Amino acid sequence: MSERDSGTPRHDADSRLGELFENLPEPTTQIPTVDNSAPAPGSRRAAREAASGDGAAAPGTGASGIPVPPSTVPVRASADEVVASGGEAPSPIPVRASADAADTPTRAVPVVTPPSATAAPEPVIGGGLDDLFAPHDDHVDAKPKKKRRKGCLIALIIVLAIIGGLAGVGVWVANTYGDKISEAMGWGEPKDWEPGQASGEALVTIKDGDTGGPVSVALHEAGVTKTEDVFYDYLVDEGLNPTFYPGVYRLQEKMTAEAALAALEDEANKLENTVSVGEGATIVSSLPGMAETLGLPLADFEAAVKDPAQYGVDARSLEGWLFPAVYTFDPEVTPTQVIQRMVDRTRQALDEAGVPPEDAQRVLTIASIIQREGRLDDFPKVSRVIQNRLDIDMLLQMDSTAQYGYGSLHEGVVSSSKEALESDNEWNTYKREGLPATPIASPSDAAIDAAMHPVDGPWLYFVTINLDTGETQFSETMSEHEQGIEKWREWCRANPDAGC
């Protein structure tokens, strides 16, 4: 094989355009040949020869006998013919004939040779353009497409997870700090009433020693201010430190914090000879306020409560008989008249609840425990627990009774001290069966009604698990109750200054 043939590239489906031009041989001068073969049927040449009449022409002449100059387009010879003749393979790029070959080159008519049925297709040097740009099977792989699809799915999952995580964080932030964020940004419901909305009448009781915090709560509970903290926040924001004098003040409902302060500082709004007894209060906690507000000696009030019989009460003490309410008296009122008014109000509440006179002391005792142990919504359930324990002669084990008997009921804590629980007195229901010797506080209308009408239920235990909200868990078994106690302890650990 000649050097020219050995340098001829083979057909390669992966060849590139650069390889195509790099493999092209140097152009050479070729002598064009004249095609003496029979014309292809249907061609123009065949038509001209047919028109000449003899169907043939002399070599080197056209159909009309006119000499045909050499063609400027060479007829490609096969590689085998070139090799057999000892010549070089023809160049794939047609070149113009040299000036020696013909003085005046003319365009030659191309020769069309019908393909042989058995001849193998002639290889294209360097590959054709179709081979260059057409997709090849060896470059097609389905696996990368699957990997790409899998990668897109993973990316989508990651994006959704991030979005979900951000949404979760947003929900947590909104639940935890939503109120503070709204307050800082000025969003949400205003904490104070708008000026000009005040109407009606509201009585607010200020106790001896009350400061901004307790007064703020009292204003809200009386319906004066919109929220529990708005009055206190107003004092802090304005840098105010007013002195609050005990007594009962006549204000209006829906007042702004600023207007409420002005009303409390106005002596005209203080009701003279007006006293109040709080729900769950005791004789010891109530008498000093009465004496101070009415301007009477405390000793006179202490003497007025010593003999229950003078008020028609068949009991060893008037504890529980001073009904919690606000009272206004004439300037010449006496301590005995004050106490009689409160006892009469208690009898009214007993009658309205349908309590028989002979059961008055027992009902008031149960109602006083309910008042000290539960929140308003849970009064009927607390009453049921007390009744269920009494029915099976089970110790009541109420902390409020142990604290009352030990003298620590008003210490401001819920749990009882070891000394209070172990003190052997007539009120300690951890030591004594049945009800305590007397009521332990002044019960309200709701507590008295609950004592008379306990709701149905199997509960034997209850514990307040959130002192802020008063949420209480009622249980039938000791194991359930212990779980509730642990919830209360967890809350106390998280709120060490909340009075546990």
HELIX and SHEET records of a PDB file:
HELIX    1   1 GLU A    3  SER A    6  1                                   4    
HELIX    2   2 LEU A   17  GLU A   22  1                                   6    
HELIX    3   3 ARG A   44  SER A   52  1                                   9    
HELIX    4   4 ALA A   79  ALA A   84  1                                   6    
HELIX    5   5 LEU A  129  PHE A  133  1                                   5    
HELIX    6   6 ASP A  137  HIS A  139  5                                   3    
HELIX    7   7 ALA A  142  MET A  185  1                                  44    
HELIX    8   8 GLY A  212  GLU A  221  1                                  10    
HELIX    9   9 VAL A  230  GLU A  238  1                                   9    
HELIX   10  10 ALA A  257  LEU A  264  1                                   8    
HELIX   11  11 GLU A  267  ASN A  269  5                                   3    
HELIX   12  12 ILE A  283  LEU A  294  1                                  12    
HELIX   13  13 LEU A  298  ALA A  304  1                                   7    
HELIX   14  14 PRO A  308  TYR A  311  5                                   4    
HELIX   15  15 PRO A  335  GLU A  352  1                                  18    
HELIX   16  16 PRO A  357  ASP A  359  5                                   3    
HELIX   17  17 ALA A  360  GLU A  373  1                                  14    
HELIX   18  18 LEU A  376  ASP A  378  5                                   3    
HELIX   19  19 PHE A  379  ASP A  391  1                                  13    
HELIX   20  20 ASP A  399  TYR A  406  1                                   8    
HELIX   21  21 LYS A  418  GLU A  422  1                                   5    
HELIX   22  22 ASP A  445  MET A  452  1                                   8    
HELIX   23  23 MET A  478  ALA A  494  1                                  17    
SHEET    1   A 3 SER A 199  ILE A 206  0                                        
SHEET    2   A 3 GLY A 247  GLU A 253 -1                                        
SHEET    3   A 3 LYS A 270  LEU A 271 -1                                        
SHEET    1   B 2 THR A 274  SER A 276  0                                        
SHEET    2   B 2 VAL A 326  THR A 328 -1                                        
SHEET    1   C 2 TYR A 461  ASN A 466  0                                        
SHEET    2   C 2 GLU A 471  SER A 475 -1                                        
END                                                                             
